[in-house]
Amino acid sequence: MPWPRFRKPAPKEDPDVSVDDPRLDGWETVSTFEDRATAVAWRDRLRELGVAASCVADRPLDRFGRGDVYLVVPPDQWSRANEIVENLE
């Protein structure tokens, strides 16, 4: 009789855009975007520069990735993130 294979479940990755994520309550909005691709690109750039950034939406995006997407950061990192975004635009 063969041994059953015990596989570890794959680590759950955070979605590109979170909807109703309680971990992000109280985070400050740095910018608003109309599509997922642009918001995620800005989020990734802030993360590269050491800012804990995430993308959130009030409701799920449409099938094309469009909707109101907010780039948010913890309150203590807002001024640094805002400075980065203003200088990169």
MDAnalysis code that builds the backbone (N, CA, C; Angstrom):
import MDAnalysis as mda
import numpy as np

u = mda.Universe.empty(267, n_residues=89, atom_resindex=np.repeat(np.arange(89), 3), trajectory=True)
u.add_TopologyAttr("name", ["N", "CA", "C"] * 89)
u.add_TopologyAttr("resid", np.arange(1, 90))
u.add_TopologyAttr("resname", ["MET", "PRO", "TRP", "PRO", "ARG", "PHE", "ARG", "LYS", "PRO", "ALA", "PRO", "LYS", "GLU", "ASP", "PRO", "ASP", "VAL", "SER", "VAL", "ASP", "ASP", "PRO", "ARG", "LEU", "ASP", "GLY", "TRP", "GLU", "THR", "VAL", "SER", "THR", "PHE", "GLU", "ASP", "ARG", "ALA", "THR", "ALA", "VAL", "ALA", "TRP", "ARG", "ASP", "ARG", "LEU", "ARG", "GLU", "LEU", "GLY", "VAL", "ALA", "ALA", "SER", "CYS", "VAL", "ALA", "ASP", "ARG", "PRO", "LEU", "ASP", "ARG", "PHE", "GLY", "ARG", "GLY", "ASP", "VAL", "TYR", "LEU", "VAL", "VAL", "PRO", "PRO", "ASP", "GLN", "TRP", "SER", "ARG", "ALA", "ASN", "GLU", "ILE", "VAL", "GLU", "ASN", "LEU", "GLU"])
u.atoms.positions = np.array([
    [0.841, -1.170, 0.000],
    [0.000, 0.000, 0.000],
    [0.896, 1.245, 0.000],
    [0.719, 2.122, -0.983],
    [1.559, 3.317, -1.054],
    [1.172, 4.328, 0.025],
    [2.177, 5.106, 0.434],
    [1.939, 6.159, 1.417],
    [1.217, 7.322, 0.754],
    [0.253, 7.876, 1.446],
    [-0.396, 9.052, 0.853],
    [0.581, 10.223, 0.825],
    [0.443, 10.997, -0.168],
    [1.320, 12.162, -0.288],
    [0.727, 13.321, 0.492],
    [1.541, 13.826, 1.381],
    [1.116, 14.978, 2.157],
    [1.783, 16.207, 1.564],
    [1.004, 16.982, 0.926],
    [1.535, 18.189, 0.305],
    [1.172, 19.398, 1.148],
    [2.126, 20.288, 1.232],
    [1.836, 21.554, 1.884],
    [1.038, 22.408, 0.906],
    [0.027, 23.064, 1.403],
    [-0.681, 23.960, 0.487],
    [0.240, 25.102, 0.064],
    [0.057, 25.528, -1.148],
    [0.862, 26.642, -1.657],
    [0.596, 27.874, -0.807],
    [1.628, 28.667, -0.561],
    [1.400, 29.880, 0.228],
    [0.399, 30.790, -0.481],
    [-0.507, 31.323, 0.296],
    [-1.533, 32.182, -0.271],
    [-0.939, 33.567, -0.507],
    [-0.977, 33.991, -1.748],
    [-0.439, 35.301, -2.091],
    [-1.511, 36.363, -1.884],
    [-1.065, 37.535, -1.520],
    [-1.999, 38.647, -1.416],
    [-2.471, 39.009, -2.817],
    [-3.741, 39.336, -2.952],
    [-4.223, 39.754, -4.274],
    [-3.617, 41.106, -4.655],
    [-3.594, 41.380, -5.953],
    [-3.085, 42.676, -6.414],
    [-3.892, 43.819, -5.818],
    [-5.218, 43.644, -5.799],
    [-6.116, 44.666, -5.256],
    [-7.015, 44.006, -4.221],
    [-6.938, 44.467, -2.995],
    [-7.749, 43.908, -1.912],
    [-9.101, 44.607, -1.848],
    [-10.121, 43.817, -1.511],
    [-11.460, 44.359, -1.311],
    [-11.897, 43.961, 0.090],
    [-12.268, 44.941, 0.900],
    [-12.731, 44.691, 2.277],
    [-11.707, 43.932, 3.114],
    [-10.463, 44.341, 3.068],
    [-9.419, 43.701, 3.868],
    [-9.263, 44.471, 5.179],
    [-9.634, 43.858, 6.314],
    [-9.566, 44.581, 7.591],
    [-8.142, 44.960, 8.000],
    [-7.132, 44.285, 7.452],
    [-5.743, 44.630, 7.783],
    [-5.369, 46.024, 7.300],
    [-6.092, 46.529, 6.317],
    [-5.751, 47.821, 5.717],
    [-6.635, 48.958, 6.225],
    [-7.510, 48.674, 7.179],
    [-8.334, 49.736, 7.774],
    [-7.428, 50.752, 8.455],
    [-7.691, 51.996, 8.239],
    [-6.897, 53.048, 8.866],
    [-5.685, 53.474, 8.058],
    [-5.395, 52.794, 6.949],
    [-4.276, 53.217, 6.108],
    [-4.698, 54.461, 5.326],
    [-3.728, 55.276, 4.964],
    [-3.979, 56.548, 4.290],
    [-3.855, 56.401, 2.771],
    [-4.730, 57.088, 2.046],
    [-4.706, 57.064, 0.582],
    [-3.651, 58.032, 0.060],
    [-2.808, 57.526, -0.828],
    [-1.776, 58.347, -1.462],
    [-2.256, 58.822, -2.827],
    [-2.933, 57.933, -3.557],
    [-3.406, 58.275, -4.891],
    [-4.556, 57.345, -5.277],
    [-5.311, 57.736, -6.302],
    [-6.426, 56.938, -6.808],
    [-6.190, 56.671, -8.289],
    [-6.506, 55.454, -8.718],
    [-6.315, 55.058, -10.115],
    [-7.595, 54.434, -10.645],
    [-7.702, 54.367, -11.969],
    [-8.893, 53.809, -12.593],
    [-8.695, 52.393, -13.102],
    [-7.469, 51.861, -13.005],
    [-7.250, 50.489, -13.460],
    [-6.203, 49.802, -12.589],
    [-6.294, 48.481, -12.562],
    [-5.415, 47.663, -11.726],
    [-3.953, 47.785, -12.137],
    [-3.660, 47.730, -13.417],
    [-2.268, 47.707, -13.878],
    [-1.489, 48.937, -13.412],
    [-2.074, 50.104, -13.551],
    [-1.392, 51.335, -13.140],
    [-1.198, 51.378, -11.634],
    [-2.246, 51.023, -10.895],
    [-2.169, 51.048, -9.431],
    [-1.114, 50.079, -8.917],
    [-1.071, 48.883, -9.484],
    [-0.102, 47.877, -9.039],
    [1.323, 48.309, -9.390],
    [1.506, 48.959, -10.529],
    [2.838, 49.452, -10.896],
    [3.330, 50.488, -9.881],
    [2.461, 51.408, -9.479],
    [2.833, 52.399, -8.463],
    [3.080, 51.723, -7.121],
    [2.236, 50.765, -6.756],
    [2.430, 50.037, -5.493],
    [3.794, 49.356, -5.474],
    [4.130, 48.695, -6.578],
    [5.413, 47.995, -6.654],
    [6.587, 48.966, -6.554],
    [6.459, 50.127, -7.163],
    [7.543, 51.122, -7.093],
    [7.737, 51.606, -5.660],
    [6.632, 51.870, -4.955],
    [6.750, 52.288, -3.556],
    [7.377, 51.185, -2.714],
    [6.992, 49.945, -2.973],
    [7.577, 48.830, -2.217],
    [9.074, 48.710, -2.476],
    [9.490, 48.939, -3.732],
    [10.919, 48.910, -4.055],
    [11.690, 49.956, -3.261],
    [11.022, 51.055, -2.947],
    [11.656, 52.147, -2.212],
    [11.454, 52.033, -0.704],
    [10.933, 50.900, -0.254],
    [10.832, 50.634, 1.180],
    [9.563, 51.094, 1.867],
    [8.534, 51.425, 1.096],
    [7.257, 51.854, 1.679],
    [6.277, 50.682, 1.613],
    [5.599, 50.396, 2.707],
    [4.619, 49.303, 2.763],
    [3.324, 49.774, 2.115],
    [3.193, 49.566, 0.816],
    [2.028, 50.041, 0.071],
    [1.142, 48.879, -0.349],
    [-0.151, 49.161, -0.491],
    [-1.122, 48.183, -0.976],
    [-2.150, 48.890, -1.837],
    [-2.868, 48.092, -2.624],
    [-3.959, 48.613, -3.438],
    [-5.270, 48.065, -2.891],
    [-6.251, 48.934, -2.741],
    [-7.562, 48.523, -2.239],
    [-8.652, 49.107, -3.127],
    [-9.805, 48.449, -3.090],
    [-10.976, 48.927, -3.822],
    [-12.205, 48.732, -2.947],
    [-13.191, 49.595, -3.155],
    [-14.437, 49.481, -2.399],
    [-15.272, 48.300, -2.864],
    [-15.158, 47.974, -4.142],
    [-15.907, 46.853, -4.718],
    [-15.016, 46.144, -5.726],
    [-15.322, 44.900, -6.069],
    [-14.489, 44.176, -7.035],
    [-14.399, 44.922, -8.369],
    [-13.246, 44.802, -9.005],
    [-13.037, 45.444, -10.301],
    [-13.779, 44.674, -11.385],
    [-14.015, 45.316, -12.522],
    [-14.678, 44.613, -13.613],
    [-13.709, 43.628, -14.265],
    [-14.174, 42.898, -15.249],
    [-13.341, 41.841, -15.846],
    [-12.128, 42.376, -16.593],
    [-12.108, 43.672, -16.855],
    [-10.969, 44.294, -17.518],
    [-10.000, 44.925, -16.523],
    [-10.289, 44.785, -15.221],
    [-9.418, 45.345, -14.192],
    [-9.633, 46.822, -13.954],
    [-10.809, 47.315, -14.337],
    [-11.098, 48.738, -14.159],
    [-12.014, 48.959, -12.961],
    [-11.859, 50.116, -12.358],
    [-12.651, 50.505, -11.200],
    [-11.847, 51.502, -10.392],
    [-12.379, 51.919, -9.268],
    [-11.654, 52.851, -8.404],
    [-10.694, 52.069, -7.518],
    [-9.396, 52.265, -7.748],
    [-8.355, 51.573, -6.989],
    [-7.574, 52.626, -6.210],
    [-7.449, 52.390, -4.914],
    [-6.758, 53.334, -4.034],
    [-5.398, 52.772, -3.643],
    [-4.375, 53.588, -3.784],
    [-3.032, 53.234, -3.337],
    [-2.918, 53.723, -1.901],
    [-2.758, 52.791, -0.953],
    [-2.760, 53.155, 0.465],
    [-1.458, 52.732, 1.137],
    [-1.123, 53.463, 2.196],
    [0.079, 53.189, 2.989],
    [-0.264, 53.372, 4.464],
    [0.541, 52.796, 5.366],
    [0.319, 53.042, 6.795],
    [0.451, 54.536, 7.097],
    [-0.296, 55.019, 8.093],
    [-0.274, 56.459, 8.397],
    [1.122, 57.026, 8.650],
    [1.997, 56.249, 9.270],
    [3.337, 56.765, 9.576],
    [4.245, 56.850, 8.349],
    [3.815, 56.289, 7.207],
    [4.617, 56.343, 5.982],
    [3.982, 57.224, 4.905],
    [2.867, 57.876, 5.246],
    [2.138, 58.642, 4.243],
    [2.974, 59.776, 3.657],
    [3.639, 60.557, 4.478],
    [4.372, 61.715, 3.951],
    [5.503, 61.281, 3.025],
    [6.193, 60.218, 3.368],
    [7.273, 59.723, 2.495],
    [6.695, 59.217, 1.171],
    [5.605, 58.446, 1.254],
    [4.976, 57.921, 0.041],
    [4.452, 59.053, -0.835],
    [3.839, 60.041, -0.233],
    [3.307, 61.176, -0.983],
    [4.434, 61.937, -1.679],
    [5.541, 62.112, -0.998],
    [6.698, 62.790, -1.588],
    [7.231, 62.002, -2.783],
    [7.306, 60.687, -2.657],
    [7.789, 59.842, -3.758],
    [6.860, 59.955, -4.958],
    [5.556, 59.834, -4.723],
    [4.586, 59.884, -5.821],
    [4.632, 61.242, -6.515],
    [4.700, 62.316, -5.761],
    [4.743, 63.653, -6.367],
    [6.009, 63.862, -7.192],
    [7.129, 63.307, -6.751],
    [8.384, 63.490, -7.479],
    [8.508, 62.581, -8.690],
    [7.768, 61.482, -8.722],
    [7.847, 60.566, -9.855],
    [6.851, 60.903, -10.958],
    [5.841, 61.702, -10.646],
    [4.814, 62.018, -11.652],
    [5.341, 62.892, -12.728],
])
